[in-house]
Amino acid sequence: MDNADYLRMSMDANRKISISLEKGLANVQRNGKDVISSIYSGAERVSWYSSCFFDDYKDVCQELKEEDRRMIAAINEVFNRKDVIFNMIEMYIEYILDNFNESARKNIVTQITGLLAKNRVVFVTKSSMSYLIAKSISDSINFTTKIRATIGKTSNAILTLLDFYSYVQKAALSARRLKTFNPSFYKVLYLNKLEMLYFIIEPIVQKNIGHLNTMLSEDDAITIIGDMIK
């Protein structure tokens, strides 16, 4: 079972709840009073919906609703894409390589994978180089272990709406951190309906996500990418 299959299996219950939530999202504000006092997991996020009852906090209410909708869209991407985790890593690598010319990119690929020098393969596009590095990272045992640990921590017993909101809350806070530390990469994921799944790869990339806002050298890029495999 690869990482994508593991994620789909773990999120199957979430998907069922998200479908129900999508149908009843308009009722959240009306029903909010009944669950605000809940002490169960997810109550924090649900309690935030109290903002919907006050005109001065309508922007907060709309932000919460939008995050819920984006989470539903992200869960759909898990099931619509062949490997959503690989896709996010590939986007991340492509984002890093975007800072370099073709010669520098080839050197980075060589240092990370060794395949370019060994096979004398000529990669003419940034996307093909990103794919090769992302594949190398995804195949790493350490990477798989870290990713599955993250999935496991956030997907156990997702059986009720409050449990689901606990899950959404973690995803939303992670996405907000990314938007703060690296709005450009946040936009990349947002355009692909994946920013609410950033929490999955956050433990792997958080060490250097802010560093990507600066001018990177080839050594910087090699170190940043190499940290994902360790």
Wavefront OBJ file of the C-alpha trace (Angstrom):
o trace
v 0.000 0.000 0.000
v 1.538 3.336 -1.071
v 1.136 6.681 0.694
v -1.789 7.733 -1.491
v -3.739 4.537 -0.781
v -2.990 4.878 2.927
v -4.301 8.448 2.903
v -7.457 7.478 1.008
v -8.150 4.647 3.433
v -7.597 6.941 6.423
v -9.806 9.686 5.011
v -12.671 7.505 3.821
v -14.781 8.330 6.874
v -13.869 12.002 6.483
v -15.119 11.906 2.930
v -18.503 10.562 3.989
v -18.834 13.253 6.632
v -17.678 15.960 4.235
v -20.380 14.938 1.766
v -22.985 15.293 4.494
v -21.457 18.579 5.584
v -21.478 19.890 2.021
v -25.211 19.228 1.814
v -25.904 20.818 5.172
v -23.300 23.598 5.371
v -26.012 26.240 5.254
v -27.427 24.854 8.500
v -24.225 25.236 10.504
v -24.976 28.783 11.561
v -28.576 27.929 12.504
v -27.529 24.877 14.512
v -24.416 26.402 16.034
v -26.037 27.274 19.346
v -26.718 23.608 20.024
v -23.086 22.566 19.832
v -21.128 25.607 21.009
v -21.021 24.261 24.550
v -19.717 20.833 23.503
v -16.567 19.642 25.244
v -15.720 17.078 22.595
v -12.924 17.288 20.048
v -13.705 19.940 17.474
v -15.722 22.082 19.856
v -13.158 24.866 19.567
v -13.807 25.303 15.879
v -17.545 24.902 16.227
v -17.526 27.485 19.018
v -15.898 29.920 16.607
v -19.097 29.746 14.623
v -20.638 31.869 17.364
v -19.166 34.745 15.360
v -21.942 34.121 12.833
v -24.423 35.543 15.331
v -22.681 38.927 15.532
v -22.547 41.417 12.681
v -19.093 42.658 13.703
v -17.607 39.189 13.133
v -19.212 38.224 9.836
v -15.764 38.128 8.215
v -14.655 35.463 10.717
v -17.792 33.461 10.020
v -17.198 33.640 6.270
v -13.574 32.574 6.698
v -14.628 29.490 8.652
v -17.224 28.547 6.068
v -14.724 29.009 3.264
v -12.208 26.768 5.041
v -14.896 24.118 5.439
v -15.657 24.298 1.735
v -11.967 24.151 0.871
v -11.551 21.096 3.096
v -14.359 19.356 1.257
v -12.685 20.230 -2.047
v -9.331 18.948 -0.759
v -10.803 15.629 0.352
v -12.301 15.251 -3.108
v -8.821 15.799 -4.557
v -7.517 12.899 -2.455
v -9.903 10.588 -4.272
v -9.729 12.245 -7.693
v -5.932 12.330 -8.010
v -3.764 9.257 -8.362
v -1.334 10.404 -5.643
v -2.137 13.716 -4.005
v 0.872 13.542 -1.662
v 3.258 13.069 -4.569
v 1.544 15.952 -6.384
v 2.135 18.315 -3.445
v 5.792 17.307 -3.169
v 6.245 17.756 -6.911
v 4.698 21.239 -6.694
v 7.028 22.052 -3.790
v 10.112 20.929 -5.709
v 9.022 22.792 -8.822
v 8.514 25.873 -6.678
v 12.105 25.580 -5.405
v 13.576 24.940 -8.867
v 11.782 27.973 -10.233
v 14.580 30.057 -8.663
v 17.263 28.527 -10.912
v 18.289 28.301 -14.536
v 18.472 24.994 -16.405
v 22.150 24.364 -15.612
v 21.650 24.908 -11.895
v 18.548 22.695 -11.934
v 20.492 19.844 -13.523
v 23.173 20.161 -10.870
v 20.565 20.040 -8.098
v 18.964 16.930 -9.620
v 22.381 15.302 -9.916
v 23.242 16.014 -6.293
v 19.895 14.815 -4.962
v 19.305 11.704 -7.074
v 22.559 10.884 -8.862
v 20.478 9.688 -11.795
v 21.236 12.527 -14.135
v 24.978 11.874 -14.077
v 24.620 8.090 -14.002
v 22.218 7.765 -16.908
v 23.220 10.908 -18.761
v 19.582 11.780 -19.111
v 18.773 15.208 -20.464
v 15.795 16.794 -18.758
v 14.639 19.696 -20.863
v 11.846 20.938 -18.613
v 11.589 22.028 -15.025
v 8.592 19.734 -14.598
v 10.538 16.618 -15.576
v 13.267 17.509 -13.097
v 10.692 18.172 -10.378
v 9.097 14.808 -11.091
v 12.401 12.969 -10.747
v 13.273 14.592 -7.418
v 9.738 14.175 -6.065
v 9.816 10.501 -7.056
v 13.118 10.059 -5.262
v 11.709 11.695 -2.129
v 8.429 9.757 -2.220
v 10.298 6.479 -2.517
v 12.339 7.234 0.593
v 11.517 4.981 3.541
v 12.043 7.838 5.994
v 9.675 10.057 4.023
v 6.970 7.381 3.991
v 7.360 6.808 7.729
v 7.002 10.515 8.530
v 4.047 10.999 6.212
v 2.136 8.022 7.592
v 2.807 9.179 11.135
v 1.251 12.542 10.275
v -1.778 10.937 8.644
v -2.221 8.593 11.585
v -2.204 11.397 14.132
v -4.945 13.345 12.387
v -7.281 10.688 11.062
v -8.127 8.361 13.932
v -11.780 7.979 14.894
v -13.141 10.565 12.467
v -16.714 9.440 13.097
v -18.735 12.459 14.085
v -19.156 16.031 12.917
v -17.204 17.317 15.916
v -14.390 14.872 15.189
v -14.401 16.058 11.601
v -14.199 19.678 12.751
v -11.223 18.794 14.910
v -9.592 17.505 11.744
v -10.577 20.622 9.766
v -9.282 22.846 12.559
v -5.813 21.284 12.398
v -5.808 21.545 8.611
v -6.999 25.151 8.671
v -4.386 26.283 11.205
v -1.685 24.557 9.173
v -2.875 26.281 5.993
v -2.917 29.623 7.797
v 0.673 29.091 8.934
v 1.712 28.393 5.369
v -0.092 31.515 4.159
v 1.846 33.532 6.748
v 5.294 32.017 6.208
v 5.138 31.491 2.454
v 2.140 33.056 0.704
v 3.528 32.197 -2.736
v 3.571 28.446 -2.154
v 0.222 28.732 -0.370
v -1.147 30.174 -3.606
v 0.282 27.255 -5.600
v -1.560 24.770 -3.391
v -4.694 26.920 -3.249
v -5.005 27.010 -7.024
v -4.839 23.205 -6.963
v -7.394 22.917 -4.113
v -4.727 21.391 -1.880
v -3.854 24.030 0.729
v -6.053 22.279 3.316
v -3.908 19.159 2.900
v -0.675 21.031 3.589
v -0.692 19.643 7.146
v 0.284 16.264 5.671
v 3.621 17.497 4.349
v 4.112 20.307 6.884
v 6.331 18.225 9.224
v 8.595 17.504 6.259
v 8.915 21.061 4.924
v 8.216 23.387 7.870
v 11.904 23.680 8.800
v 12.671 25.535 5.575
v 9.350 26.908 4.337
v 10.179 30.454 5.423
v 13.682 30.207 3.962
v 12.155 29.847 0.492
v 11.184 33.521 0.587
v 14.871 34.443 0.306
v 17.326 34.138 -2.565
v 18.534 30.525 -2.580
v 21.894 29.207 -3.692
v 22.246 25.762 -5.286
v 23.669 24.458 -2.007
v 20.659 25.875 -0.168
v 18.264 24.070 -2.496
v 20.174 20.796 -2.190
v 20.144 21.053 1.611
v 16.419 21.917 1.741
v 15.438 19.048 -0.527
v 17.852 16.671 1.181
v 16.249 17.434 4.556
v 13.011 15.923 3.252
v 14.621 12.509 2.794
v 16.501 12.350 6.101
l 1 2 3 4 5 6 7 8 9 10 11 12 13 14 15 16 17 18 19 20 21 22 23 24 25 26 27 28 29 30 31 32 33 34 35 36 37 38 39 40 41 42 43 44 45 46 47 48 49 50 51 52 53 54 55 56 57 58 59 60 61 62 63 64 65 66 67 68 69 70 71 72 73 74 75 76 77 78 79 80 81 82 83 84 85 86 87 88 89 90 91 92 93 94 95 96 97 98 99 100 101 102 103 104 105 106 107 108 109 110 111 112 113 114 115 116 117 118 119 120 121 122 123 124 125 126 127 128 129 130 131 132 133 134 135 136 137 138 139 140 141 142 143 144 145 146 147 148 149 150 151 152 153 154 155 156 157 158 159 160 161 162 163 164 165 166 167 168 169 170 171 172 173 174 175 176 177 178 179 180 181 182 183 184 185 186 187 188 189 190 191 192 193 194 195 196 197 198 199 200 201 202 203 204 205 206 207 208 209 210 211 212 213 214 215 216 217 218 219 220 221 222 223 224 225 226 227 228 229 230
